[in-house]
Amino acid sequence: MLFIEYPQCSTCQKAKKWLDAQGIDYTDRNIKQDRPTIAELTDWHERSGIDLKRLFNTSGMVYRARGLKDKLPTMTDEEKIAELASDGMLVKRPLVIDGDTVLAGFREAEWAQAFGVTKA
């Protein structure tokens, strides 16, 4: 499983602690130093069917600076993927890729369901 994060992100830190507490193994990747490529993003989108808008960090400074809120509705999937690949800070994080499962952002209930974790 691939865990893509920005180490200074508090949500990423919380997600990482959750994965560790569940004993779930992952490969860690810094999104700023090693951003997702067009090929990776295309593959993840095709395998998971995730809505590309969910992959955007809509609260981020880069997203706002580029005016993407107004541009996204008219962009093609290819344009959205190219935009995401252009700057790792545009990608919602943490991002987990495990087979056909792609999780963007950390929502504990969603992650627990995806990984078959039940609360004791």
N, C-alpha and C positions, 0 to 999 in steps of 0.2 A: 504494500500500500504506500502511496506517495502522499506526503503531508507537505503542502506548500504554504509557507508562512512568511511574515515579516516579523523578525524577532522582537522588535520594539512594540509590536501590537499587543495590547493587553488581552484582546479576545483570542488571539493566537496562543498566547501563553496559557490562558484558561483551557483552551481546547487540548493543548499538549498535555497539561496536567490530567485532564479527563482521560485521554487515551492511555497515559501511563498508569493511571489508577485502575483502568479496565484490563491492563496487561495486553493491550493491542500493539503489535509491532508495526513500525512505519519507517520509511526513509524520509528524512527531513531535507527540505530544499528552501533556500532563501529566495523569495520572489524578486527582491531588488537586485541581487547579484546574478541570478539565473532565471530570468523571466520566461514564461511559457512561450513556445514558438507557435507560429501559424499552424504548422503540421500537428502539434500536440493539441492545441485548442480545437482544431477541426475534428480530430480523432475523438476527443473527449465529448464534444457536442454530438457527434454522430452516434457514438456508442451509448450515451446516456439519455439523449433526447432533452437535456436540460435547456431551458430557455436562455438564450445568450444574455438577455438583460440581467438575469440573476448572477451572471459572472462579473458584472461591473460593480466596482466599489463606488456606489452612487453618492456616498457621503464624503468621498475623498476630494482633496484640493485639485488634483489633476483633472478629474471628471468635471468639476465645476469650471475650472479655468478654460477647458476646451468646449464648454457649452454643450456637452453631450446630452443633457436632458432634452433639449429641443431637437437635436440631430438624430438620436437613436431611432425614433419612430419611422423615419424615412430611409434609414440605412439598410443595405442588404446584409445578409448573414456574413458574407465575405468581408464586407467593409467593417462590420462589428468585430470580427475575429482579427482583422489587421490592426484595428485600433487597440484591442486588448493586448496584442503581441507587441505593440510599440512601446509600452511602458508597464512594468510589473505593478506599479502603484495604481493602475486602473482596475486591476483584478481584485474582486472581492476575496477576502482572506479570513480565516484560513481556507484552503482549498484541498479537498481530499479526493484522490482518485484511487479507486479499488475495483478493478475489472470494469463492469459497466456502470458502476456507481460513481457519481460525481456529487460531492457536497460542497456548497459554497457558503461560507459564513458558519458560525458555530451556534447551533440550536440543539441543546442537549437531548431533548426528546426525539428529534429527527435522527440524530447520530445514534442514539440508543437503539432505535428501531432498525436503522441500516445495519448495525453491527450485532443485532440480536442480543443486546444487553438488557437484562431485567433488573429492576431494583430489588434489593433483598428486603 
